[in-house]
Amino acid sequence: MARIVVAGAGAMGASIAFQLASLGARDVVLADRKGVAAGATSKAMGGVRQQFSTAAEVRLAQASIRFFEELGPPLFEQVGYLFLATTEEGLAELEERRELQAELGVPVERVDPSFVEGLRTDDVLGAVNCATDGVADPPAVTRELVRRALKLGVELREGTDATEIEADVLVIACGPWSAELAATHGVELQIRPLCRQLLETGALELPEDLPMVLEAENGFHFRRRGDKLVLAMSDPEPRWGFEERVDESLIDDRLGRLHHRYPAAGDATIERSWAGLYDMTPDAHPILGEIADGVYAACGFSGHGFMQSPAVGRALAEEILGESPSLDLGPYRLDRFESGTTFPEKLVL
């Protein structure tokens, strides 16, 4: 049986390795230059949502949510994703997305956001919530996937470059570092690293069912993680490159937004901050499938890799093993950029 080497032991690589073994592959190696969940996965916000703006992304998310539901607390808490609109334009876009999502079977509903105690809503024109969305612990979920994979016979090699391992099939799942590995096989991946930062407050008294709260117009969002809140928002100017640095000049603005939107955390201060990388593609959709003879890609998730890892891991494993994928991976092929076919995802958070 062919040896399959999965490069990258983040959530995506771990999911692919686990699914390959689940489908009967017996010579699977999961390799990472650092270790399990040591890269972008360790820096992730951990949101899990089905509320996307394109049908293809919604379907990926729907297929993934079932796996997260099976994991359950404390790895996944189904507290919902609450989108708030404060302008007529933002409300119209929110409603347009809600209609698409509802048509595809996502249980997203218009809601009165005042159900969240302590949330400021007097400037909110409308809101939608999907109660089956939620928040997860990305490193812990990844470790659980690796545990299951090892139980099925997958070999884990931490501190090892995948190029050092003889392989019949290579799966590139290295996030923002994927283009580097693909280049060694003569393939150019249109992936660029984008620095994003997260801020964490000190300890607060928080309700356990606090949803992920997002402002639709500007993308500011926050979630509960234990007894703290984690905040995130796009930078005013994109920071392309591999430098993972916190821009401290933005901290006061983000904290002010939190105090405005969630007065219940009016005394909150920022105690910790960190930066991580998104692996961005031109259309904010991943690159999936075979990119060269015996070389497959699962990268370019543009901030959505963790939440989509269960579905992608299964579908790509099926394709690698010659089965018909349970999801249509056609929209995510690399050659779409050559043909000019794109379907831009508008909801990159």
Protein Blocks (a to p, Z undefined) as FASTA:
>chain_A
ZZdddehjafklmmmmmmmmmnopabdcdddfkbghklmmmmpgoiacfbdfbfklmmmm
mmmmmmmmmnopakbccebjadddfbfklmmmmmmmmmmmmmnopacddddfklpghiaf
klpgbdcddfkbccddfklmmmmmmmmmmmnopacdehiafklpccfbdcddehjmlmmm
mmmnopacddddddddddddddddddfklccdddfknopacddehjaccdddddfbdced
jbdcddfklmmmmmmmmmmmmmmlmmgccfbdcdddddddfkopacedjfbehiacdehk
noplmmmmmmmmmmmmmmmnopacfbdfklmgfklmmnopacddfbdZZ
